Amino acid sequence: MGDELPELPLSAWKETCATLQLWMQIVGKTRLAVTPWLNHSWHVTFEVTARGLSTPLMHAGALGLQIEFDFIDHSLRLRASSGETRALTLRPMTVAAFYTDFLRLLAELRIDVRIDGMPNEIADAIAFRADVTHGDYDPRFANRFWRILVKSHAVFSHFRTSFLGKASPVHFFWGSFDLAGTRFSGRRAPLHPGGVPHLPDAVVREAYSHEVSSAGFWPGGPGFDDPAFYSYAWPAPSGYSKAVVRPAEAFFSAELGEFVLPYDVVRTAVDPDALLMEFLQSTYAAAAELGKWDRETLECSLGRLGVPRPVE
């Protein structure tokens, strides 16, 4: 993250952000429709790439399929294992128009997929085919958002190397619209109450079936109006919200139920990588220590280039 980090005030691209999230949900639901369920909904996520955000390889009938949002050329690229490709230019267009064009491209590739036509995790959601409200697309801010994801991915991935227990990939959730990485204590968690807008309780309860400490990057939205790094625990152990974490600018948001580090604090830091790593390590330590995780068994030193993890 040592290179320049772009400004990304949510007020400057709020409409583009909302449109992009809905477009990504349409593509994400395609993956949901053709991929067997994997623990904690890991089967629906996007991966950060050198050009944007992409699905991994999917299998639609006899065909392999991969779909990528390219935020350099600003196009949606569909690649099939038949060798055929299709593309859709990312430009101002309604969600309804994107939905129609995307389904047409799938049909041209002879891929028959039926997806759920309603957005998830969005209050007052509008069916995709009827949504002519959202249609903004500013390529400058879409590119900035992706650049932040690339830089965040590097630090999150390094942070992941210091954990021996079960840990998620660093991946992007199109429902909540955030980049996230999650660590697991190995113990079952109490049943989650659910109640997430337009998301079945069964999905939420499966996602949080085990104790977690999770951290990520979010462009902002209800509860916090600007981009931020976050960290939370489920279930939150006693005293968690009062824990002292670093850096000093980080705080616990009672409304969000998680620790928050404003993106601009990281962006303007002398050493953004170190500051973000400090936040990830200290918030995880708060969850693990207060939650009585088996830290000696679960943790190791940060990984180093070309050096195998020492085993005694």
KOLMI-357399 format. One record per residue (C-alpha): x, z, y; residue number from 0; residue in three letters. Coordinates in pm, whole numbers, plus 50000, padded with zeros to 5 digits. Each point is the difference from the previous one (the first is absolute). Last residue first. Example, Ala and Ser with C-alpha at 12.3 -4.5 7.8 and 13.67 -1.06 7.14 Angstrom:
2
<pt c1="51367" c3="50714" c2="49894" i="1" aa="SER"/>
<pt c1="49863" c3="50066" c2="49656" i="0" aa="ALA"/>
***
This chain:
312
<pt c1="51003" c3="51565" c2="47230" i="311" aa="GLU"/>
<pt c1="49837" c3="49680" c2="50126" i="310" aa="VAL"/>
<pt c1="50134" c3="49835" c2="50315" i="309" aa="PRO"/>
<pt c1="49769" c3="49737" c2="50149" i="308" aa="ARG"/>
<pt c1="50183" c3="49670" c2="49969" i="307" aa="PRO"/>
<pt c1="50194" c3="49890" c2="50310" i="306" aa="VAL"/>
<pt c1="49965" c3="49635" c2="50111" i="305" aa="GLY"/>
<pt c1="49833" c3="50085" c2="50330" i="304" aa="LEU"/>
<pt c1="49909" c3="50367" c2="50020" i="303" aa="ARG"/>
<pt c1="49677" c3="50173" c2="49896" i="302" aa="GLY"/>
<pt c1="49890" c3="50316" c2="50175" i="301" aa="LEU"/>
<pt c1="50073" c3="50316" c2="49801" i="300" aa="SER"/>
<pt c1="49767" c3="50116" c2="49724" i="299" aa="CYS"/>
<pt c1="49654" c3="50154" c2="49977" i="298" aa="GLU"/>
<pt c1="49732" c3="50058" c2="49736" i="297" aa="LEU"/>
<pt c1="50165" c3="50252" c2="49769" i="296" aa="THR"/>
<pt c1="50138" c3="50235" c2="50265" i="295" aa="GLU"/>
<pt c1="49688" c3="49947" c2="50213" i="294" aa="ARG"/>
<pt c1="49753" c3="50127" c2="49742" i="293" aa="ASP"/>
<pt c1="49717" c3="49996" c2="50256" i="292" aa="TRP"/>
<pt c1="49887" c3="50336" c2="50138" i="291" aa="LYS"/>
<pt c1="49740" c3="49854" c2="50239" i="290" aa="GLY"/>
<pt c1="50159" c3="50177" c2="50297" i="289" aa="LEU"/>
<pt c1="50343" c3="49865" c2="49906" i="288" aa="GLU"/>
<pt c1="49886" c3="49652" c2="49901" i="287" aa="ALA"/>
<pt c1="49768" c3="49942" c2="50297" i="286" aa="ALA"/>
<pt c1="50246" c3="50137" c2="50256" i="285" aa="ALA"/>
<pt c1="50289" c3="49813" c2="49837" i="284" aa="ALA"/>
<pt c1="49802" c3="49676" c2="50022" i="283" aa="TYR"/>
<pt c1="49946" c3="50059" c2="50372" i="282" aa="THR"/>
<pt c1="50370" c3="50074" c2="50051" i="281" aa="SER"/>
<pt c1="50129" c3="49701" c2="49806" i="280" aa="GLN"/>
<pt c1="49772" c3="49738" c2="50152" i="279" aa="LEU"/>
<pt c1="50046" c3="50128" c2="50356" i="278" aa="PHE"/>
<pt c1="50380" c3="50018" c2="49965" i="277" aa="GLU"/>
<pt c1="50000" c3="49648" c2="49853" i="276" aa="MET"/>
<pt c1="49811" c3="49879" c2="50309" i="275" aa="LEU"/>
<pt c1="50253" c3="50156" c2="50234" i="274" aa="LEU"/>
<pt c1="50297" c3="49871" c2="49801" i="273" aa="ALA"/>
<pt c1="49874" c3="49644" c2="49999" i="272" aa="ASP"/>
<pt c1="49904" c3="50008" c2="50371" i="271" aa="PRO"/>
<pt c1="50350" c3="50102" c2="50112" i="270" aa="ASP"/>
<pt c1="50005" c3="50022" c2="50382" i="269" aa="VAL"/>
<pt c1="49622" c3="50038" c2="49995" i="268" aa="ALA"/>
<pt c1="49773" c3="49771" c2="50203" i="267" aa="THR"/>
<pt c1="49817" c3="49842" c2="49707" i="266" aa="ARG"/>
<pt c1="49980" c3="50328" c2="49809" i="265" aa="VAL"/>
<pt c1="49824" c3="50185" c2="50281" i="264" aa="VAL"/>
<pt c1="49795" c3="49687" c2="50069" i="263" aa="ASP"/>
<pt c1="49868" c3="50010" c2="49644" i="262" aa="TYR"/>
<pt c1="49837" c3="50339" c2="50055" i="261" aa="PRO"/>
<pt c1="50085" c3="50246" c2="49721" i="260" aa="LEU"/>
<pt c1="49688" c3="50140" c2="49838" i="259" aa="VAL"/>
<pt c1="49948" c3="50272" c2="49739" i="258" aa="PHE"/>
<pt c1="49669" c3="49979" c2="49819" i="257" aa="GLU"/>
<pt c1="49638" c3="50114" c2="50001" i="256" aa="GLY"/>
<pt c1="49892" c3="49716" c2="50229" i="255" aa="LEU"/>
<pt c1="49799" c3="50219" c2="50238" i="254" aa="GLU"/>
<pt c1="50226" c3="50303" c2="49954" i="253" aa="ALA"/>
<pt c1="50299" c3="49790" c2="50098" i="252" aa="SER"/>
<pt c1="50323" c3="50178" c2="49906" i="251" aa="PHE"/>
<pt c1="50292" c3="49928" c2="50230" i="250" aa="PHE"/>
<pt c1="50322" c3="49800" c2="50016" i="249" aa="ALA"/>
<pt c1="50186" c3="49998" c2="50334" i="248" aa="GLU"/>
<pt c1="50238" c3="50276" c2="49882" i="247" aa="ALA"/>
<pt c1="50144" c3="49777" c2="49729" i="246" aa="PRO"/>
<pt c1="49944" c3="50161" c2="49759" i="245" aa="ARG"/>
<pt c1="49751" c3="50228" c2="49825" i="244" aa="VAL"/>
<pt c1="49894" c3="50361" c2="50044" i="243" aa="VAL"/>
<pt c1="49705" c3="50071" c2="49772" i="242" aa="ALA"/>
<pt c1="49678" c3="50116" c2="50162" i="241" aa="LYS"/>
<pt c1="49782" c3="49725" c2="49848" i="240" aa="SER"/>
<pt c1="50147" c3="50075" c2="49657" i="239" aa="TYR"/>
<pt c1="49924" c3="50372" c2="50002" i="238" aa="GLY"/>
<pt c1="49809" c3="49991" c2="49672" i="237" aa="SER"/>
<pt c1="50064" c3="49679" c2="49813" i="236" aa="PRO"/>
<pt c1="49837" c3="49672" c2="50107" i="235" aa="ALA"/>
<pt c1="49845" c3="49845" c2="49691" i="234" aa="PRO"/>
<pt c1="50107" c3="49737" c2="50054" i="233" aa="TRP"/>
<pt c1="50293" c3="49994" c2="50241" i="232" aa="ALA"/>
<pt c1="50045" c3="49803" c2="50321" i="231" aa="TYR"/>
<pt c1="50260" c3="49799" c2="50192" i="230" aa="SER"/>
<pt c1="49960" c3="49762" c2="50293" i="229" aa="TYR"/>
<pt c1="50196" c3="49746" c2="50202" i="228" aa="PHE"/>
<pt c1="49816" c3="49887" c2="50307" i="227" aa="ALA"/>
<pt c1="49851" c3="49709" c2="50190" i="226" aa="PRO"/>
<pt c1="49769" c3="50087" c2="50287" i="225" aa="ASP"/>
<pt c1="49640" c3="50120" c2="50044" i="224" aa="ASP"/>
<pt c1="49993" c3="50289" c2="49757" i="223" aa="PHE"/>
<pt c1="49673" c3="50131" c2="49855" i="222" aa="GLY"/>
<pt c1="49841" c3="49662" c2="49946" i="221" aa="PRO"/>
<pt c1="50272" c3="49732" c2="50005" i="220" aa="GLY"/>
<pt c1="50376" c3="49971" c2="49995" i="219" aa="GLY"/>
<pt c1="50254" c3="49749" c2="49867" i="218" aa="PRO"/>
<pt c1="50065" c3="50220" c2="49692" i="217" aa="TRP"/>
<pt c1="50336" c3="50076" c2="49837" i="216" aa="PHE"/>
<pt c1="50042" c3="50206" c2="49685" i="215" aa="GLY"/>
<pt c1="50037" c3="50328" c2="49820" i="214" aa="ALA"/>
<pt c1="49849" c3="50155" c2="49687" i="213" aa="SER"/>
<pt c1="50051" c3="50331" c2="49826" i="212" aa="SER"/>
<pt c1="49781" c3="50005" c2="49694" i="211" aa="VAL"/>
<pt c1="49823" c3="50219" c2="49747" i="210" aa="GLU"/>
<pt c1="49813" c3="49800" c2="49736" i="209" aa="HIS"/>
<pt c1="49654" c3="49840" c2="49977" i="208" aa="SER"/>
<pt c1="50025" c3="49885" c2="50361" i="207" aa="TYR"/>
<pt c1="49965" c3="49624" c2="49947" i="206" aa="ALA"/>
<pt c1="49753" c3="50054" c2="49715" i="205" aa="GLU"/>
<pt c1="49784" c3="50220" c2="50222" i="204" aa="ARG"/>
<pt c1="50008" c3="49747" c2="50284" i="203" aa="VAL"/>
<pt c1="49897" c3="49713" c2="49773" i="202" aa="VAL"/>
<pt c1="49719" c3="50202" c2="49838" i="201" aa="ALA"/>
<pt c1="49875" c3="50098" c2="50346" i="200" aa="ASP"/>
<pt c1="49927" c3="49634" c2="50066" i="199" aa="PRO"/>
<pt c1="50146" c3="49875" c2="50330" i="198" aa="LEU"/>
<pt c1="49780" c3="49885" c2="50288" i="197" aa="HIS"/>
<pt c1="50088" c3="50297" c2="50220" i="196" aa="PRO"/>
<pt c1="50211" c3="50263" c2="49818" i="195" aa="VAL"/>
<pt c1="49773" c3="50282" c2="49876" i="194" aa="GLY"/>
<pt c1="50201" c3="50104" c2="49698" i="193" aa="GLY"/>
<pt c1="50003" c3="50372" c2="49911" i="192" aa="PRO"/>
<pt c1="50329" c3="49973" c2="49807" i="191" aa="HIS"/>
<pt c1="49992" c3="50180" c2="49665" i="190" aa="LEU"/>
<pt c1="50278" c3="50258" c2="49981" i="189" aa="PRO"/>
<pt c1="50349" c3="49861" c2="49938" i="188" aa="ALA"/>
<pt c1="50182" c3="49950" c2="49670" i="187" aa="ARG"/>
<pt c1="50369" c3="50077" c2="49990" i="186" aa="ARG"/>
<pt c1="50296" c3="49759" c2="49989" i="185" aa="GLY"/>
<pt c1="50115" c3="50086" c2="50353" i="184" aa="SER"/>
<pt c1="49938" c3="49644" c2="50116" i="183" aa="PHE"/>
<pt c1="50174" c3="49807" c2="50280" i="182" aa="ARG"/>
<pt c1="49830" c3="49731" c2="50209" i="181" aa="THR"/>
<pt c1="50120" c3="49709" c2="50214" i="180" aa="GLY"/>
<pt c1="49784" c3="49833" c2="50262" i="179" aa="ALA"/>
<pt c1="49961" c3="49704" c2="50235" i="178" aa="LEU"/>
<pt c1="49660" c3="50015" c2="50166" i="177" aa="ASP"/>
<pt c1="49677" c3="49807" c2="50039" i="176" aa="PHE"/>
<pt c1="49762" c3="50259" c2="49850" i="175" aa="SER"/>
<pt c1="49840" c3="49733" c2="49786" i="174" aa="GLY"/>
<pt c1="50288" c3="49751" c2="50001" i="173" aa="TRP"/>
<pt c1="50244" c3="50248" c2="49845" i="172" aa="PHE"/>
<pt c1="50363" c3="49898" c2="50041" i="171" aa="PHE"/>
<pt c1="50270" c3="50099" c2="49753" i="170" aa="HIS"/>
<pt c1="50311" c3="50211" c2="49959" i="169" aa="VAL"/>
<pt c1="49984" c3="50038" c2="49623" i="168" aa="PRO"/>
<pt c1="49839" c3="50320" c2="49877" i="167" aa="SER"/>
<pt c1="50190" c3="50302" c2="49876" i="166" aa="ALA"/>
<pt c1="49997" c3="50188" c2="49670" i="165" aa="LYS"/>
<pt c1="50289" c3="50242" c2="49985" i="164" aa="GLY"/>
<pt c1="50367" c3="49934" c2="50065" i="163" aa="LEU"/>
<pt c1="49985" c3="50004" c2="50382" i="162" aa="PHE"/>
<pt c1="50295" c3="49934" c2="50233" i="161" aa="SER"/>
<pt c1="49974" c3="49620" c2="49971" i="160" aa="THR"/>
<pt c1="49658" c3="49998" c2="50169" i="159" aa="ARG"/>
<pt c1="50154" c3="50089" c2="50337" i="158" aa="PHE"/>
<pt c1="50204" c3="49679" c2="49983" i="157" aa="HIS"/>
<pt c1="49682" c3="49800" c2="49942" i="156" aa="SER"/>
<pt c1="49821" c3="50175" c2="50289" i="155" aa="PHE"/>
<pt c1="50294" c3="49923" c2="50231" i="154" aa="VAL"/>
<pt c1="50012" c3="49630" c2="49911" i="153" aa="ALA"/>
<pt c1="49621" c3="49961" c2="49997" i="152" aa="HIS"/>
<pt c1="49982" c3="50135" c2="50355" i="151" aa="SER"/>
<pt c1="50218" c3="49713" c2="50125" i="150" aa="LYS"/>
<pt c1="49792" c3="49736" c2="49823" i="149" aa="VAL"/>
<pt c1="49672" c3="50165" c2="50103" i="148" aa="LEU"/>
<pt c1="50114" c3="50009" c2="50363" i="147" aa="ILE"/>
<pt c1="50077" c3="49628" c2="49984" i="146" aa="ARG"/>
<pt c1="49654" c3="49937" c2="49851" i="145" aa="TRP"/>
<pt c1="49827" c3="50173" c2="50292" i="144" aa="PHE"/>
<pt c1="50210" c3="49808" c2="50249" i="143" aa="ARG"/>
<pt c1="49908" c3="49670" c2="49835" i="142" aa="ASN"/>
<pt c1="49629" c3="50081" c2="50013" i="141" aa="ALA"/>
<pt c1="50053" c3="50099" c2="50362" i="140" aa="PHE"/>
<pt c1="50148" c3="49667" c2="50102" i="139" aa="ARG"/>
<pt c1="49758" c3="49801" c2="49785" i="138" aa="PRO"/>
<pt c1="49695" c3="50121" c2="50196" i="137" aa="ASP"/>
<pt c1="49695" c3="49953" c2="49780" i="136" aa="TYR"/>
<pt c1="49647" c3="50083" c2="50110" i="135" aa="ASP"/>
<pt c1="49697" c3="49919" c2="49783" i="134" aa="GLY"/>
<pt c1="49792" c3="50310" c2="49936" i="133" aa="HIS"/>
<pt c1="49634" c3="49976" c2="50100" i="132" aa="THR"/>
<pt c1="49904" c3="49695" c2="49790" i="131" aa="VAL"/>
<pt c1="49975" c3="50215" c2="49688" i="130" aa="ASP"/>
<pt c1="49720" c3="49865" c2="49778" i="129" aa="ALA"/>
<pt c1="50209" c3="49866" c2="49710" i="128" aa="ARG"/>
<pt c1="50220" c3="50309" c2="50010" i="127" aa="PHE"/>
<pt c1="49713" c3="50251" c2="49986" i="126" aa="ALA"/>
<pt c1="50014" c3="50229" c2="50304" i="125" aa="ILE"/>
<pt c1="50139" c3="50355" c2="49982" i="124" aa="ALA"/>
<pt c1="49863" c3="50274" c2="50224" i="123" aa="ASP"/>
<pt c1="50286" c3="50231" c2="49896" i="122" aa="ALA"/>
<pt c1="50294" c3="49834" c2="49827" i="121" aa="ILE"/>
<pt c1="50148" c3="50132" c2="49675" i="120" aa="GLU"/>
<pt c1="49900" c3="49688" c2="49807" i="119" aa="ASN"/>
<pt c1="49871" c3="49662" c2="50119" i="118" aa="PRO"/>
<pt c1="49698" c3="49841" c2="49830" i="117" aa="MET"/>
<pt c1="49994" c3="49669" c2="49810" i="116" aa="GLY"/>
<pt c1="50120" c3="50130" c2="49663" i="115" aa="ASP"/>
<pt c1="50195" c3="49715" c2="49845" i="114" aa="ILE"/>
<pt c1="49910" c3="49733" c2="49748" i="113" aa="ARG"/>
<pt c1="50299" c3="49796" c2="49890" i="112" aa="VAL"/>
<pt c1="50005" c3="49648" c2="49857" i="111" aa="ASP"/>
<pt c1="50342" c3="49847" c2="50050" i="110" aa="ILE"/>
<pt c1="49999" c3="49622" c2="49976" i="109" aa="ARG"/>
<pt c1="50270" c3="49970" c2="50272" i="108" aa="LEU"/>
<pt c1="49745" c3="49821" c2="50219" i="107" aa="GLU"/>
<pt c1="49758" c3="50287" c2="49929" i="106" aa="ALA"/>
<pt c1="50255" c3="50253" c2="50127" i="105" aa="LEU"/>
<pt c1="50042" c3="49792" c2="50316" i="104" aa="LEU"/>
<pt c1="49622" c3="49991" c2="50054" i="103" aa="ARG"/>
<pt c1="49977" c3="50379" c2="49955" i="102" aa="LEU"/>
<pt c1="50262" c3="50040" c2="50274" i="101" aa="PHE"/>
<pt c1="49821" c3="49762" c2="50236" i="100" aa="ASP"/>
<pt c1="49668" c3="50183" c2="49968" i="99" aa="THR"/>
<pt c1="50154" c3="50345" c2="50042" i="98" aa="TYR"/>
<pt c1="50210" c3="49888" c2="50297" i="97" aa="PHE"/>
<pt c1="49688" c3="49855" c2="50167" i="96" aa="ALA"/>
<pt c1="49803" c3="50321" c2="49946" i="95" aa="ALA"/>
<pt c1="50291" c3="50211" c2="50124" i="94" aa="VAL"/>
<pt c1="49988" c3="49800" c2="50319" i="93" aa="THR"/>
<pt c1="50288" c3="49782" c2="50107" i="92" aa="MET"/>
<pt c1="50294" c3="50042" c2="50239" i="91" aa="PRO"/>
<pt c1="50299" c3="49859" c2="49813" i="90" aa="ARG"/>
<pt c1="50166" c3="50046" c2="49664" i="89" aa="LEU"/>
<pt c1="50037" c3="49648" c2="49858" i="88" aa="THR"/>
<pt c1="49873" c3="49970" c2="49644" i="87" aa="LEU"/>
<pt c1="50222" c3="49876" c2="49721" i="86" aa="ALA"/>
<pt c1="49962" c3="49861" c2="49648" i="85" aa="ARG"/>
<pt c1="50248" c3="49960" c2="49719" i="84" aa="THR"/>
<pt c1="49999" c3="49827" c2="49661" i="83" aa="GLU"/>
<pt c1="50283" c3="50053" c2="49755" i="82" aa="GLY"/>
<pt c1="49767" c3="50093" c2="49716" i="81" aa="SER"/>
<pt c1="50134" c3="50355" c2="50041" i="80" aa="SER"/>
<pt c1="49787" c3="50024" c2="50314" i="79" aa="ALA"/>
<pt c1="50120" c3="50069" c2="50355" i="78" aa="ARG"/>
<pt c1="49766" c3="50095" c2="50287" i="77" aa="LEU"/>
<pt c1="50156" c3="50026" c2="50345" i="76" aa="ARG"/>
<pt c1="49827" c3="50157" c2="50301" i="75" aa="LEU"/>
<pt c1="50170" c3="49879" c2="50316" i="74" aa="SER"/>
<pt c1="50162" c3="50144" c2="50306" i="73" aa="HIS"/>
<pt c1="50339" c3="49825" c2="49973" i="72" aa="ASP"/>
<pt c1="50180" c3="50333" c2="50042" i="71" aa="ILE"/>
<pt c1="49716" c3="50230" c2="49901" i="70" aa="PHE"/>
<pt c1="49948" c3="49841" c2="49657" i="69" aa="ASP"/>
<pt c1="49705" c3="50164" c2="49823" i="68" aa="PHE"/>
<pt c1="50071" c3="49934" c2="49634" i="67" aa="GLU"/>
<pt c1="49788" c3="49920" c2="49696" i="66" aa="ILE"/>
<pt c1="50134" c3="49974" c2="49643" i="65" aa="GLN"/>
<pt c1="49818" c3="49854" c2="49703" i="64" aa="LEU"/>
<pt c1="50084" c3="49952" c2="49633" i="63" aa="GLY"/>
<pt c1="49752" c3="49781" c2="49822" i="62" aa="LEU"/>
<pt c1="49840" c3="50026" c2="49656" i="61" aa="ALA"/>
<pt c1="49716" c3="50221" c2="50127" i="60" aa="GLY"/>
<pt c1="50101" c3="50140" c2="50335" i="59" aa="ALA"/>
<pt c1="50325" c3="50187" c2="49940" i="58" aa="HIS"/>
<pt c1="50159" c3="50160" c2="50304" i="57" aa="MET"/>
<pt c1="50364" c3="49988" c2="50112" i="56" aa="LEU"/>
<pt c1="50059" c3="50260" c2="50270" i="55" aa="PRO"/>
<pt c1="49775" c3="49975" c2="50305" i="54" aa="THR"/>
<pt c1="50182" c3="49926" c2="50321" i="53" aa="SER"/>
<pt c1="50069" c3="50141" c2="50345" i="52" aa="LEU"/>
<pt c1="50224" c3="49827" c2="50253" i="51" aa="GLY"/>
<pt c1="50308" c3="49778" c2="50008" i="50" aa="ARG"/>
<pt c1="50281" c3="50193" c2="49830" i="49" aa="ALA"/>
<pt c1="49736" c3="50175" c2="49790" i="48" aa="THR"/>
<pt c1="49801" c3="50325" c2="50015" i="47" aa="VAL"/>
<pt c1="49793" c3="50035" c2="49683" i="46" aa="GLU"/>
<pt c1="49621" c3="50014" c2="49995" i="45" aa="PHE"/>
<pt c1="49789" c3="50251" c2="49807" i="44" aa="THR"/>
<pt c1="49711" c3="49962" c2="49757" i="43" aa="VAL"/>
<pt c1="50160" c3="50103" c2="49668" i="42" aa="HIS"/>
<pt c1="50135" c3="50328" c2="50138" i="41" aa="TRP"/>
<pt c1="49642" c3="50131" c2="50009" i="40" aa="SER"/>
<pt c1="50114" c3="50354" c2="49903" i="39" aa="HIS"/>
<pt c1="50074" c3="49895" c2="49641" i="38" aa="ASN"/>
<pt c1="49969" c3="49629" c2="49924" i="37" aa="LEU"/>
<pt c1="49667" c3="49829" c2="49954" i="36" aa="TRP"/>
<pt c1="50017" c3="49656" c2="49842" i="35" aa="PRO"/>
<pt c1="50063" c3="49718" c2="50252" i="34" aa="THR"/>
<pt c1="49770" c3="49701" c2="50066" i="33" aa="VAL"/>
<pt c1="49734" c3="50142" c2="50234" i="32" aa="ALA"/>
<pt c1="50228" c3="50247" c2="50179" i="31" aa="LEU"/>
<pt c1="50246" c3="49721" c2="50077" i="30" aa="ARG"/>
<pt c1="49720" c3="49800" c2="50160" i="29" aa="THR"/>
<pt c1="49890" c3="50316" c2="50178" i="28" aa="LYS"/>
<pt c1="50340" c3="50009" c2="50166" i="27" aa="GLY"/>
<pt c1="49952" c3="49649" c2="50138" i="26" aa="VAL"/>
<pt c1="49669" c3="50095" c2="50163" i="25" aa="ILE"/>
<pt c1="50139" c3="50337" c2="50106" i="24" aa="GLN"/>
<pt c1="50291" c3="49826" c2="50167" i="23" aa="MET"/>
<pt c1="49763" c3="49797" c2="50217" i="22" aa="TRP"/>
<pt c1="49818" c3="50320" c2="50094" i="21" aa="LEU"/>
<pt c1="50321" c3="50178" c2="50096" i="20" aa="GLN"/>
<pt c1="50110" c3="49699" c2="50203" i="19" aa="LEU"/>
<pt c1="49679" c3="50000" c2="50199" i="18" aa="THR"/>
<pt c1="50028" c3="50370" c2="50086" i="17" aa="ALA"/>
<pt c1="50367" c3="49967" c2="50097" i="16" aa="CYS"/>
<pt c1="49926" c3="49695" c2="50215" i="15" aa="THR"/>
<pt c1="49728" c3="50195" c2="50179" i="14" aa="GLU"/>
<pt c1="50225" c3="50301" c2="50060" i="13" aa="LYS"/>
<pt c1="50296" c3="49791" c2="50115" i="12" aa="TRP"/>
<pt c1="50104" c3="50143" c2="50338" i="11" aa="ALA"/>
<pt c1="49805" c3="50327" c2="49965" i="10" aa="SER"/>
<pt c1="50186" c3="50072" c2="49674" i="9" aa="LEU"/>
<pt c1="50328" c3="50024" c2="50186" i="8" aa="PRO"/>
<pt c1="50262" c3="49819" c2="49791" i="7" aa="LEU"/>
<pt c1="50339" c3="50001" c2="50171" i="6" aa="GLU"/>
<pt c1="50265" c3="49829" c2="49796" i="5" aa="PRO"/>
<pt c1="50284" c3="50173" c2="49814" i="4" aa="LEU"/>
<pt c1="50343" c3="49861" c2="50088" i="3" aa="GLU"/>
<pt c1="50246" c3="50021" c2="49715" i="2" aa="ASP"/>
<pt c1="50105" c3="50336" c2="49855" i="1" aa="GLY"/>
<pt c1="49696" c3="50019" c2="49775" i="0" aa="MET"/>
***
